[in-house]
Amino acid sequence: MDDERQRTEEFVIDGEKLVSAVKELVHEGNIRRITVKNRDGKSLIEIPLTAGVVGILLLPTLAALGAVAALVTECTIVVERCEA
């Protein structure tokens, strides 16, 4: 049986802090997916994370996040965490 439960959290941040906030979340390690939404609730980018996705594999995604951050003034980060 799979005893893993998922919990969802939402954070509202400025676009200029988006990349650094996502980097911090990725380093926490128990994240399944990060979704960035605009002020209207429209999903701009979804980042599925697995245990092995760190470092150089995340660089293209961070570049895309930088482009999104330049376009939005305020956004919401939706974080799906897994809990054992």
GIKAVEN-V468802 format. One record per residue. N is the residue number from 1. RES is the residue in three letters. PSI is psi in radians with two decimals (999 if undefined). OMEGA is omega in whole degrees, 0 to 359 (* if undefined). Layout:
# GIKAVEN-V468802
n=N res=RES psi=PSI omega=OMEGA
n=N res=RES psi=PSI omega=OMEGA
This chain:
# GIKAVEN-V468802
n=1 res=MET psi=2.57 omega=179
n=2 res=ASP psi=1.94 omega=183
n=3 res=ASP psi=0.20 omega=182
n=4 res=GLU psi=2.29 omega=176
n=5 res=ARG psi=2.66 omega=178
n=6 res=GLN psi=2.48 omega=179
n=7 res=ARG psi=2.46 omega=181
n=8 res=THR psi=2.36 omega=177
n=9 res=GLU psi=2.62 omega=177
n=10 res=GLU psi=2.41 omega=178
n=11 res=PHE psi=2.34 omega=175
n=12 res=VAL psi=2.17 omega=182
n=13 res=ILE psi=2.93 omega=173
n=14 res=ASP psi=2.62 omega=180
n=15 res=GLY psi=-0.58 omega=182
n=16 res=GLU psi=-0.33 omega=180
n=17 res=LYS psi=0.08 omega=186
n=18 res=LEU psi=-0.90 omega=185
n=19 res=VAL psi=-0.78 omega=181
n=20 res=SER psi=-0.63 omega=179
n=21 res=ALA psi=-0.72 omega=179
n=22 res=VAL psi=-0.69 omega=177
n=23 res=LYS psi=-0.76 omega=179
n=24 res=GLU psi=-0.74 omega=180
n=25 res=LEU psi=-0.72 omega=181
n=26 res=VAL psi=-0.66 omega=181
n=27 res=HIS psi=-0.26 omega=177
n=28 res=GLU psi=-0.57 omega=170
n=29 res=GLY psi=-0.42 omega=183
n=30 res=ASN psi=0.54 omega=183
n=31 res=ILE psi=2.31 omega=177
n=32 res=ARG psi=-0.75 omega=185
n=33 res=ARG psi=2.50 omega=174
n=34 res=ILE psi=2.24 omega=178
n=35 res=THR psi=2.30 omega=177
n=36 res=VAL psi=2.19 omega=181
n=37 res=LYS psi=2.63 omega=177
n=38 res=ASN psi=-3.09 omega=184
n=39 res=ARG psi=-0.52 omega=181
n=40 res=ASP psi=-0.05 omega=180
n=41 res=GLY psi=0.09 omega=179
n=42 res=LYS psi=2.29 omega=181
n=43 res=SER psi=2.17 omega=181
n=44 res=LEU psi=-0.69 omega=180
n=45 res=ILE psi=2.46 omega=176
n=46 res=GLU psi=2.33 omega=181
n=47 res=ILE psi=1.79 omega=175
n=48 res=PRO psi=2.31 omega=182
n=49 res=LEU psi=2.39 omega=173
n=50 res=THR psi=3.02 omega=184
n=51 res=ALA psi=-0.54 omega=185
n=52 res=GLY psi=0.01 omega=184
n=53 res=VAL psi=1.70 omega=176
n=54 res=VAL psi=2.99 omega=173
n=55 res=GLY psi=-2.19 omega=188
n=56 res=ILE psi=-0.48 omega=179
n=57 res=LEU psi=-0.38 omega=182
n=58 res=LEU psi=-0.19 omega=183
n=59 res=LEU psi=-0.80 omega=178
n=60 res=PRO psi=-0.61 omega=179
n=61 res=THR psi=-0.71 omega=178
n=62 res=LEU psi=-0.59 omega=176
n=63 res=ALA psi=-0.71 omega=177
n=64 res=ALA psi=-0.67 omega=177
n=65 res=LEU psi=-0.65 omega=177
n=66 res=GLY psi=-0.67 omega=178
n=67 res=ALA psi=-0.70 omega=178
n=68 res=VAL psi=-0.74 omega=181
n=69 res=ALA psi=-0.57 omega=179
n=70 res=ALA psi=-0.38 omega=183
n=71 res=LEU psi=-0.38 omega=184
n=72 res=VAL psi=2.58 omega=176
n=73 res=THR psi=-0.56 omega=179
n=74 res=GLU psi=2.41 omega=180
n=75 res=CYS psi=2.93 omega=178
n=76 res=THR psi=2.31 omega=175
n=77 res=ILE psi=2.14 omega=176
n=78 res=VAL psi=2.14 omega=184
n=79 res=VAL psi=2.18 omega=174
n=80 res=GLU psi=2.06 omega=180
n=81 res=ARG psi=2.61 omega=175
n=82 res=CYS psi=2.42 omega=179
n=83 res=GLU psi=2.37 omega=180
n=84 res=ALA psi=999 omega=*
